[in-house]
Amino acid sequence: VESAQAEKEKKQIRPVLGGQDIMNALKMDPGPKVGIALAFLTDHVNAHPESNTRAELISRLKEWAE
């Protein structure tokens, strides 16, 4: 039997941007902030699936990072 958390994670929409995209967009090195940014994007695309495009997510990411 899978946990409720594992079940929820399976249903989540994954952002079209990955870690490398985040590092490039924000001109940052690998590290914990990349994971935090990815979690932010994952939450965002699950709340707003229609915004799961490269341009939209890069824009959101830059706003979030300010």
C-alpha positions as a Markdown table, in Angstrom:
| # | Residue | x | y | z |
|---|---|---|---|---|
| 1 | Val | 0.0 | 0.0 | 0.0 |
| 2 | Glu | 1.4 | 3.3 | -1.0 |
| 3 | Ser | 1.4 | 6.3 | 1.3 |
| 4 | Ala | -0.9 | 9.2 | 0.6 |
| 5 | Gln | 2.2 | 11.3 | 0.0 |
| 6 | Ala | 3.5 | 8.9 | -2.6 |
| 7 | Glu | 0.1 | 8.9 | -4.3 |
| 8 | Lys | 0.0 | 12.7 | -4.3 |
| 9 | Glu | 3.5 | 13.0 | -5.8 |
| 10 | Lys | 2.5 | 10.6 | -8.7 |
| 11 | Lys | -0.4 | 12.9 | -9.6 |
| 12 | Gln | 1.7 | 16.1 | -9.6 |
| 13 | Ile | 2.4 | 17.9 | -12.8 |
| 14 | Arg | 6.2 | 18.3 | -13.4 |
| 15 | Pro | 7.4 | 21.7 | -14.6 |
| 16 | Val | 8.8 | 21.9 | -18.1 |
| 17 | Leu | 12.0 | 23.5 | -16.6 |
| 18 | Gly | 14.5 | 21.3 | -14.8 |
| 19 | Gly | 17.5 | 22.1 | -12.6 |
| 20 | Gln | 19.8 | 23.1 | -15.4 |
| 21 | Asp | 17.2 | 25.4 | -16.8 |
| 22 | Ile | 16.8 | 27.1 | -13.4 |
| 23 | Met | 20.6 | 27.5 | -13.0 |
| 24 | Asn | 20.8 | 29.0 | -16.5 |
| 25 | Ala | 17.8 | 31.4 | -16.0 |
| 26 | Leu | 19.0 | 32.6 | -12.6 |
| 27 | Lys | 22.7 | 32.4 | -13.4 |
| 28 | Met | 23.4 | 30.3 | -10.3 |
| 29 | Asp | 25.5 | 27.4 | -9.4 |
| 30 | Pro | 24.2 | 24.0 | -8.2 |
| 31 | Gly | 23.0 | 24.0 | -4.7 |
| 32 | Pro | 20.0 | 23.8 | -2.4 |
| 33 | Lys | 18.5 | 26.9 | -3.9 |
| 34 | Val | 17.9 | 25.1 | -7.2 |
| 35 | Gly | 15.8 | 22.5 | -5.3 |
| 36 | Ile | 13.9 | 25.3 | -3.6 |
| 37 | Ala | 13.2 | 26.9 | -7.0 |
| 38 | Leu | 12.1 | 23.6 | -8.5 |
| 39 | Ala | 9.7 | 23.1 | -5.6 |
| 40 | Phe | 8.3 | 26.6 | -6.1 |
| 41 | Leu | 7.8 | 25.9 | -9.8 |
| 42 | Thr | 6.2 | 22.5 | -9.1 |
| 43 | Asp | 3.7 | 24.1 | -6.7 |
| 44 | His | 3.0 | 26.8 | -9.3 |
| 45 | Val | 2.3 | 24.5 | -12.2 |
| 46 | Asn | 0.1 | 22.3 | -10.0 |
| 47 | Ala | -2.0 | 25.3 | -9.1 |
| 48 | His | -1.9 | 26.8 | -12.6 |
| 49 | Pro | -1.3 | 23.9 | -15.1 |
| 50 | Glu | -1.9 | 26.3 | -18.1 |
| 51 | Ser | 1.2 | 28.2 | -17.2 |
| 52 | Asn | 3.6 | 25.2 | -17.6 |
| 53 | Thr | 5.5 | 26.8 | -20.5 |
| 54 | Arg | 9.2 | 27.7 | -20.7 |
| 55 | Ala | 8.6 | 31.4 | -21.1 |
| 56 | Glu | 6.0 | 31.6 | -18.4 |
| 57 | Leu | 8.0 | 29.6 | -15.8 |
| 58 | Ile | 11.2 | 31.6 | -16.5 |
| 59 | Ser | 9.3 | 34.8 | -16.0 |
| 60 | Arg | 7.8 | 33.5 | -12.7 |
| 61 | Leu | 11.2 | 32.2 | -11.6 |
| 62 | Lys | 12.8 | 35.6 | -12.1 |
| 63 | Glu | 10.1 | 37.3 | -10.2 |
| 64 | Trp | 10.4 | 34.8 | -7.4 |
| 65 | Ala | 14.2 | 35.1 | -7.2 |
| 66 | Glu | 14.1 | 38.9 | -6.7 |
